[in-house]
Amino acid sequence: MNNPRKWAVIGRYGSAGSARSTALNIRTGRLAAYAPAGSFDAAARTVITNGIAEHRVYARYIGGVR
């Protein structure tokens, strides 16, 4: 939480579905490190570089920032 509201890549996943599931679990606070629900925003994105797909999860802290 040293950089509130700044997006960061927090993981790379083997499938788009895994990335989407993780992003949802972050947003809903189901992962303890991202609780309580609503403290973090998260998004899953597939990035293609040189024809290789990488499934990433980006997150940012949004709770308690004014």
C-alpha positions as CSV (number, residue, x, y, z in Angstrom):
1,M,0.0,0.0,0.0
2,N,3.0,2.2,-0.5
3,N,1.6,3.3,-3.9
4,P,-2.1,3.8,-3.5
5,R,-4.1,3.9,-6.7
6,K,-1.1,2.9,-8.8
7,W,-1.6,-0.3,-10.9
8,A,0.9,-3.1,-10.6
9,V,1.3,-6.5,-12.1
10,I,0.7,-8.9,-9.2
11,G,0.8,-12.2,-11.1
12,R,1.1,-14.1,-14.4
13,Y,-1.2,-17.1,-15.0
14,G,-1.3,-20.1,-17.3
15,S,-4.8,-19.3,-18.6
16,A,-7.1,-16.3,-19.0
17,G,-9.7,-18.0,-16.8
18,S,-7.2,-18.3,-13.9
19,A,-6.3,-14.6,-14.2
20,R,-10.0,-13.6,-14.3
21,S,-10.8,-15.7,-11.2
22,T,-7.9,-14.2,-9.3
23,A,-8.9,-10.7,-10.2
24,L,-12.4,-11.4,-9.0
25,N,-11.1,-12.9,-5.7
26,I,-9.0,-9.8,-5.2
27,R,-11.9,-7.4,-5.8
28,T,-14.3,-9.3,-3.5
29,G,-11.7,-9.7,-0.7
30,R,-11.8,-13.5,-0.9
31,L,-8.0,-13.6,-0.8
32,A,-6.9,-12.6,2.8
33,A,-4.1,-10.3,1.6
34,Y,-6.7,-8.2,-0.3
35,A,-9.3,-8.0,2.4
36,P,-11.6,-6.4,3.2
37,A,-13.7,-6.4,0.1
38,G,-13.5,-3.2,-1.9
39,S,-10.0,-2.3,-0.7
40,F,-8.4,-3.3,-4.0
41,D,-9.4,-3.0,-7.6
42,A,-8.1,-5.7,-10.0
43,A,-8.2,-6.5,-13.7
44,A,-7.1,-9.5,-15.8
45,R,-5.5,-8.8,-19.1
46,T,-4.0,-10.9,-21.9
47,V,-0.9,-9.4,-23.4
48,I,0.6,-10.8,-26.6
49,T,4.3,-10.2,-27.2
50,N,6.0,-11.8,-30.2
51,G,3.0,-14.1,-30.7
52,I,3.1,-15.4,-27.1
53,A,0.1,-14.8,-24.8
54,E,0.7,-13.9,-21.2
55,H,-2.3,-13.7,-18.8
56,R,-1.7,-11.0,-16.2
57,V,-3.5,-9.7,-13.1
58,Y,-3.1,-6.0,-12.3
59,A,-4.2,-4.7,-8.9
60,R,-4.2,-1.4,-7.0
61,Y,-5.1,-0.3,-3.5
62,I,-8.2,2.0,-3.4
63,G,-9.4,1.6,0.2
64,G,-8.8,4.4,2.6
65,V,-7.4,6.8,0.1
66,R,-8.8,10.3,-0.1
